[in-house]
């Protein structure tokens, strides 16, 4: 089955923007988020591809070194979002949960906290 690529949803673009303030060359990360297309999508994983014309970042392979917590309405951390990097490019978003229930969607900007 071929998966049609589509632009990242606003929730994931907000994650990129929040994380960009805490990493080297945050503007490059934002540009990658703007140009990324997802190839598979679920409430816990999103695989992405970034256009080759977009510059690579200086980040090592693996999770981007920034904490992006998912918070509930009371401000308590209930999970986190990892931005996975490969060859200086965003490759995957992973939503990890610390509660008994897996997420049903990606959080809006009011429910993420980066540091």
NUROFI-717974 format. One record per residue (C-alpha): residue number from 1; x negated, y negated, z negated; residue in three letters. Coordinates in Angstrom, 1 decimal. Last residue first. Example, Ala and Ser with C-alpha at 12.3 -4.5 7.8 and 13.67 -1.06 7.14 Angstrom:
<pts>
PT num     xx     yy     zz residu
PT   2  -13.7    1.1   -7.1    SER
PT   1  -12.3    4.5   -7.8    ALA
</pts>
This chain:
<pts>
PT num     xx     yy     zz residu
PT 115  -13.0  -22.9  -28.2    UNK
PT 114   -9.9  -22.3  -26.2    UNK
PT 113   -6.3  -22.3  -27.5    UNK
PT 112   -3.4  -20.8  -25.6    UNK
PT 111    0.4  -20.9  -26.4    UNK
PT 110    1.3  -24.4  -25.4    UNK
PT 109   -0.4  -23.9  -22.0    UNK
PT 108    2.0  -21.1  -21.1    UNK
PT 107    1.3  -17.5  -22.0    UNK
PT 106    1.1  -14.6  -19.4    UNK
PT 105    4.0  -12.3  -19.5    UNK
PT 104    5.4   -9.2  -21.2    UNK
PT 103    2.6   -8.9  -23.6    UNK
PT 102    2.0   -5.6  -25.4    UNK
PT 101    3.7   -5.0  -28.7    UNK
PT 100    2.1   -3.8  -31.9    UNK
PT  99    0.0   -6.9  -32.3    UNK
PT  98   -3.6   -7.8  -31.5    UNK
PT  97   -3.1   -8.2  -27.7    UNK
PT  96   -5.7   -8.4  -24.9    UNK
PT  95   -4.9  -10.3  -21.7    UNK
PT  94   -7.4   -9.6  -19.0    UNK
PT  93   -8.2  -12.0  -16.1    UNK
PT  92  -10.4  -10.6  -13.3    UNK
PT  91  -13.0  -11.4  -10.8    UNK
PT  90  -14.0  -15.1  -11.4    UNK
PT  89  -17.3  -15.7   -9.6    UNK
PT  88  -20.9  -15.9  -10.6    UNK
PT  87  -21.8  -12.5   -9.3    UNK
PT  86  -19.0  -10.9  -11.3    UNK
PT  85  -17.1  -12.7  -14.0    UNK
PT  84  -14.3  -11.6  -16.2    UNK
PT  83  -12.1  -14.2  -17.8    UNK
PT  82  -10.9  -12.7  -21.1    UNK
PT  81   -7.6  -13.8  -22.6    UNK
PT  80   -6.9  -13.3  -26.3    UNK
PT  79   -4.4  -12.0  -28.7    UNK
PT  78   -1.9  -12.8  -31.5    UNK
PT  77   -3.7  -15.9  -32.9    UNK
PT  76   -1.4  -17.8  -35.2    UNK
PT  75   -0.2  -21.2  -34.2    UNK
PT  74    3.3  -20.8  -35.6    UNK
PT  73    4.9  -20.5  -32.1    UNK
PT  72    2.4  -17.7  -31.3    UNK
PT  71   -1.2  -18.1  -30.1    UNK
PT  70   -3.1  -16.5  -27.3    UNK
PT  69   -6.8  -17.2  -27.9    UNK
PT  68   -9.3  -18.2  -25.2    UNK
PT  67  -12.8  -17.7  -26.6    UNK
PT  66  -15.6  -18.6  -24.2    UNK
PT  65  -18.6  -16.7  -23.0    UNK
PT  64  -17.1  -15.5  -19.7    UNK
PT  63  -16.6  -11.8  -19.9    UNK
PT  62  -19.0   -9.7  -17.8    UNK
PT  61  -21.6  -10.7  -15.2    UNK
PT  60  -23.6  -13.7  -16.2    UNK
PT  59  -22.5  -17.3  -15.5    UNK
PT  58  -24.3  -19.7  -13.3    UNK
PT  57  -21.2  -20.4  -11.1    UNK
PT  56  -20.8  -19.5   -7.4    UNK
PT  55  -19.7  -22.2   -5.0    UNK
PT  54  -16.4  -22.0   -3.2    UNK
PT  53  -16.8  -21.2    0.6    UNK
PT  52  -16.7  -17.5   -0.2    UNK
PT  51  -13.0  -17.7   -1.2    UNK
PT  50  -12.4  -16.4   -4.7    UNK
PT  49  -10.8  -13.0   -5.2    UNK
PT  48   -8.6  -12.0   -8.2    UNK
PT  47   -7.5   -9.1  -10.2    UNK
PT  46   -4.9   -9.9  -12.8    UNK
PT  45   -4.5   -7.7  -15.9    UNK
PT  44   -2.2   -7.8  -18.9    UNK
PT  43    1.2   -9.1  -17.8    UNK
PT  42    0.5   -7.5  -14.3    UNK
PT  41   -0.8   -8.7  -11.0    UNK
PT  40   -2.9   -7.4   -8.2    UNK
PT  39   -4.7   -9.2   -5.4    UNK
PT  38   -4.7  -12.6   -6.9    UNK
PT  37   -6.0  -15.6   -4.9    UNK
PT  36   -8.6  -17.9   -6.3    UNK
PT  35   -9.1  -21.4   -4.8    UNK
PT  34   -7.9  -23.5   -7.8    UNK
PT  33   -9.4  -21.1  -10.3    UNK
PT  32  -12.8  -21.3   -8.4    UNK
PT  31  -12.6  -25.1   -8.4    UNK
PT  30  -11.9  -25.0  -12.2    UNK
PT  29  -14.9  -22.8  -12.8    UNK
PT  28  -17.1  -25.0  -10.6    UNK
PT  27  -16.0  -28.0  -12.7    UNK
PT  26  -16.9  -26.1  -15.9    UNK
PT  25  -20.5  -26.0  -14.8    UNK
PT  24  -21.7  -24.6  -18.2    UNK
PT  23  -18.9  -23.4  -20.3    UNK
PT  22  -16.6  -24.8  -23.1    UNK
PT  21  -14.6  -27.4  -21.2    UNK
PT  20  -13.9  -24.9  -18.4    UNK
PT  19  -12.0  -22.5  -20.7    UNK
PT  18   -8.9  -24.7  -21.0    UNK
PT  17   -8.9  -25.4  -17.3    UNK
PT  16   -9.2  -21.7  -16.5    UNK
PT  15   -6.5  -20.7  -18.9    UNK
PT  14   -4.2  -23.4  -17.4    UNK
PT  13   -4.8  -22.0  -13.9    UNK
PT  12   -3.7  -18.6  -15.3    UNK
PT  11   -0.4  -20.0  -16.5    UNK
PT  10    0.1  -22.0  -13.3    UNK
PT   9    0.2  -18.8  -11.2    UNK
PT   8   -2.9  -18.0   -9.1    UNK
PT   7   -2.3  -18.3   -5.4    UNK
PT   6   -1.2  -15.2   -3.6    UNK
PT   5   -2.7  -12.2   -1.9    UNK
PT   4   -0.4   -9.5   -0.4    UNK
PT   3   -1.1   -6.1   -1.7    UNK
PT   2   -1.4   -3.4    0.9    UNK
PT   1    0.0    0.0    0.0    UNK
</pts>
